[in-house]
Amino acid sequence: MGLDDRDALQILRDAVDPEHGSDALIRDFYTHWFATDLTARDLFPPDMTRQRTVFARAMTWLFGELIDQRAEEPVAFLAQLGRDHRKYGVTQQHYDSMQEALLVTMRTHLGAGFTDRIADAAHEAVGLFVGVMRGAADAEQTPAYCDGTVIEHLRVTRDVSVIRLQLDQPLFYHPGQYVTVQVPQWPRRWRYLSPAIPADRSGAVEFHVRSVTGGMVSTAIVAETRVGDRWRISSPHGAMQVDRAGEDVLMVAGSTGLAPLRTLIMDMTQHGVNPRVHLFFGGRFPCDLYDLKTLWQIASSNPWLSVTPVSEYSTDPPWATDYPDPQPPRGLHVRQTGQLPEVVTRYGNWGDRQILICGSPGMVEATKAALIARGAPPERIQHDPLTD
């Protein structure tokens, strides 16, 4: 029965599900793969902990989609994954060896439970996953990545940097999309970043990076980036957008979550007619609202844009004097004090708006939950995939 055998697919889903104790299976899969294909190990960072977790979650979701007989989203996900994996140097040999290693590991861990029915479902499912990725990668004609040189590094707060690069060739992306970036301090560790300006034909690009506690790549970028560093940037992902012919817009940005929303706003300034946009920009301290001057400049000449600054605390810490003063001239809304979800929902549920939320996973989840609790339709809310 293969892919039509939901019971068999459920057994396979449970086998890879972290909630059902798949750690040993996933670890053995990578061990077997690296042992049978020595070149595969070079595709990954030294610490495989996060990679194993991400892989297990993805496999669990994919099997779940097969069980529910949904194809459109999994195929799109796998195709994008295949195109994106080109940046690692993945070859057809790697797809072959990965497929074989995964099937062998499943058979070993399920033991006598790996019946002919389970084997048929496993071969067809894994063959589908790998086939879509392989086909998308082989068909893609655009470069797998582009390189660029850091031309400016501005430390705008204690934990936020603005990094500007000149790329060797232009990178074309839609406003609101994100890319993955590899920096020289951490080869083979890619971090998601959102460009803070629309795509530039000359190859200029800007990123806003916040150092996250325990985040090796973000900490290295903020603390160690130097002019002249060479970065590698992948093809773009994501579909967050503003329907300019649609309803008015609510944007909620926490810290560097501002970057993709600012890109969308900058792109809107190139058009004569836009929906009204109300942006809440939040940080822990007033000094964390690092880009208020840019927002003031945009709002001063685009009356459809309103900006409300929000900080959790009303006063700055002593170290704020070591960094640029972000306060703009008068003209923006008065700064509000409190948590972003609470401040945003003071004004209602915004249920008649297009809603875009960007920031840390915790902030996005809390804001989304608060809006839905107030009555905002979930289908109106956009945000990028949440990652730890």
HELIX and SHEET records of a PDB file:
HELIX    1   1 GLY A    2  ASP A    4  5                                   3    
HELIX    2   2 ARG A    6  VAL A   16  1                                  11    
HELIX    3   3 PRO A   18  HIS A   20  5                                   3    
HELIX    4   4 ASP A   23  THR A   36  1                                  14    
HELIX    5   5 ALA A   40  LEU A   43  5                                   4    
HELIX    6   6 THR A   49  ILE A   67  1                                  19    
HELIX    7   7 GLU A   72  ASP A   84  1                                  13    
HELIX    8   8 HIS A   85  TYR A   88  5                                   4    
HELIX    9   9 GLN A   92  LEU A  110  1                                  19    
HELIX   10  10 GLY A  111  GLY A  113  5                                   3    
HELIX   11  11 ASP A  116  ALA A  139  1                                  24    
HELIX   12  12 MET A  216  GLU A  224  1                                   9    
HELIX   13  13 SER A  255  GLY A  257  5                                   3    
HELIX   14  14 LEU A  258  MET A  268  1                                  11    
HELIX   15  15 PRO A  286  ASP A  288  5                                   3    
HELIX   16  16 LEU A  292  SER A  301  1                                  10    
HELIX   17  17 PRO A  318  ASP A  322  5                                   5    
HELIX   18  18 LEU A  340  ARG A  346  1                                   7    
HELIX   19  19 PRO A  361  ARG A  374  1                                  14    
HELIX   20  20 PRO A  378  ARG A  380  5                                   3    
SHEET    1   A 6 TRP A 190  LEU A 193  0                                        
SHEET    2   A 6 VAL A 179  GLN A 182 -1                                        
SHEET    3   A 6 ARG A 230  SER A 234 -1                                        
SHEET    4   A 6 TYR A 145  ARG A 155 -1                                        
SHEET    5   A 6 VAL A 160  LEU A 167 -1                                        
SHEET    6   A 6 ALA A 204  ARG A 210 -1                                        
SHEET    1   B 6 GLN A 336  THR A 337  0                                        
SHEET    2   B 6 LEU A 305  SER A 311  1                                        
SHEET    3   B 6 VAL A 277  GLY A 283  1                                        
SHEET    4   B 6 VAL A 249  GLY A 254  1                                        
SHEET    5   B 6 GLN A 354  CYS A 358  1                                        
SHEET    6   B 6 ILE A 381  GLN A 382  1                                        
END                                                                             
